[in-house]
Amino acid sequence: MYEGPIQDLIDELGRLPGVGPKGAQRIAFHILNTDAEDVKRLADSLREVAEKVRFCQRCFNIAETDTCRICADSRRDQTAICVVEESKDVMAVERTREFRGLYHVLGGAISPIDNVGPADLHIRELLTRLADGTVTEVILATDPNLEGEATATYISRLLVGTDVVVSRLASGLPVGGDLEYADEVTLGRAFAGRRRLNEPHQ
């Protein structure tokens, strides 16, 4: 245990996701040995994020105003919503340049082991957005793991009997991957999403 500000910094860094005690100590001493001007820039960035960044009141993506830049863009396709777990997933989809609709960020995925249920996510707000009939397709782009699958299944069941088309992003084996290392969810999705390469002779 160190004393004073350095231990306080280590403790705070250790609360970050993916940073263990040794990693927190390493980062703290890196900051300690960094030029004071660089440390000030880091502190200013953290303060600015805390003061200026918020969540869009419509889709819950990160924003600097009440509405994020995507929701505010009238050129976006208003009839399609891509549902993702976190704001970082919005940026991942945007990088593909394949989707020009709107987004809805759930704020996580259903995970009983972590005490996260449907009520803890922005599912109710999604249903409110669909109520006026403008949206005709909901694309479920939750992670291809057990939690993501459970969340996608839950939402798709809620939309049974509506006029909204519900689709799920295709997922399967990565190019260059080995079959033996694929988990059962990935392999199962690969089978479900298989496509025909030829047509049988009649």
N, C-alpha and C positions, 0 to 999 in steps of 0.2 A: 504493500500500500504506500502510495506517495501522499504528500501533504498538499493542502491548499488547492489553488486553481488548476494545477496539472491533473490532480486526481478527479476534480470536478469535471474536467474536460474528458478524461478517460471514461468516467461513468456515463456522461451524456452520449459520447460516441458509441459506447457499448449498448445503448438502447436502440441504435439503428438496426434495421433488418439486415441480416447477413454479416454483421460485424461482431465477432466474439471478443473476449477480454484481451487476447494477444493482439488482434487486429486493431482494437481501440487504442491500445498502448502504442502500437507502431505509428498509427495516424497522429496521435497526440504529440509524439516526439518529432515527427516530421513537421508538424505545424510549429513546434517550438524552435526548430532549426531553420524555418523558412523566413525569408525577408519580411519585415514588418509590413511593408506596403502590400505584399501579396496576401498576408493574413487579413489585413484591413479590407481588401477587395472581397475576400471570401466571406467575411463577417457582414459586409454591406449587401452581398448577394443573398445571404440567408435572411437578413432583416427585410430586404425588399420583397422576397418571396412571401414571407409571413404577412407583410403589410398589404401587398397588392394582388397576389394571386388568390383566386376563389374558385368556386365551382359554378358552372353555367346553371341557371335556374331551370332551363328547359331540358338539357340532355345530361348534365352533371359532368361534362368534360371540364378540364381546367380552363380558366378564363381570367381576364383582367377586368372585365366588366360583368354585368349581370347576365349577358349573353355571349357565348363564345363566338369566335370568328366563323366557324362552320355554320352554326345555326343562323347567324346574321347574314350569311351569303345567300341572296335570293336566287342565284344561279344554280344552287344545289337542287337535286331532284327531291321534291317534297313528298313523293309517294313511297319512298323506300327508306327504311331505318335498319342500320346495322347495329346489333346489340353486342356489346363487348363487356368484359369484366372491369377493366381499368383504363384510365386515360392513356397510358402508354400503348395500349392496344389500338387506340384510334390512330396514333402516329404510325404504327406498323402497317395498318390497312391503307392509310393515306400514301405511304411510300410506294405502294404497288401501282397507284394511279388507275386502278381498275374499278373503283367505286366512287360515284359522284352524288350519293344521297346523303342522308343525315345519320347521326349516331345516337345511341343511348348507352350511357355508362352505368352499369349496375352497381359498381362499388364493391365487387367481389363475386364470390360464387357460393352456392349452397354447400355447406360443409358441417354436418352434425358434430364431427369430432372437434371442430373449432367453435361450436355453439353459434354458427351462422345459419340462420334460416331464411326463408323467403321474405319475411317481414323486415329483415335487416338490410335488404337490397332495395334498389329503386325499381322494383317490379310494378308496384301500384302506380307509380308515375308513368311508366311505360304504357300501361293500360289506359290511363287518362289521355295520353297523346294519341292513342289509336281511336278514341271514342268518336271523333268528328268525321271519320270515314275518308280522310285525305290519304292516309297511308294504305297502300295496297299490298306491300310486301315487307315482311320482317325477316332479316337475315340473322340467324343466330351464330355469332362468331366467338362463342366462349371457348376456353382452352380445351384441347382434346385430351382431357384427363377425367378421372371419375367425378370430381366436383363440377367441372365444366359440362360434362354429359348430363349430370343430374339437373343442373340449372337449365340447360337447353330443353330437356324433357319436360320439366315443370312448366316452363313458359309456353312450350308448344301445346301442352294439354290445356292451358288456360285459353288458348286461342282457337281451340276446336269449336266449330260451329259458327265462326265469324267469317267475314268476307276477305280476311287478310290471308295472303299466301305466306306460309312459313317455310323457310329454307334453312339449311345448315351448311356451313362451309365444308367442302370436301376435305378430308384429311386421310393420310395413309402413310406409306413407307417413304422415308426421305431418299432422294437420289443418292446412290453411293452407300446406302446403309445395308447392314446384314440382317437377314430375316431372323436369325436366331436371337438377336439382341432387341427385337421389337417387343414392346409390352403388348398385353392382350387387347387393350383398348385400341391402340394404333393398328394392330393387325386386323382386328375385327372391323374397324372403319375402312381399312384397305379392301377387305373382301366385300363389304357392303357397297363401296363406291367403285367397284371394278367396272371397266368398260369393255365392250365387245371390239375385237380387232378385225374380225371378218364376219361375213354373212354366210350361213350355210347354203349349199345348193338346194334348190327346190326340186 
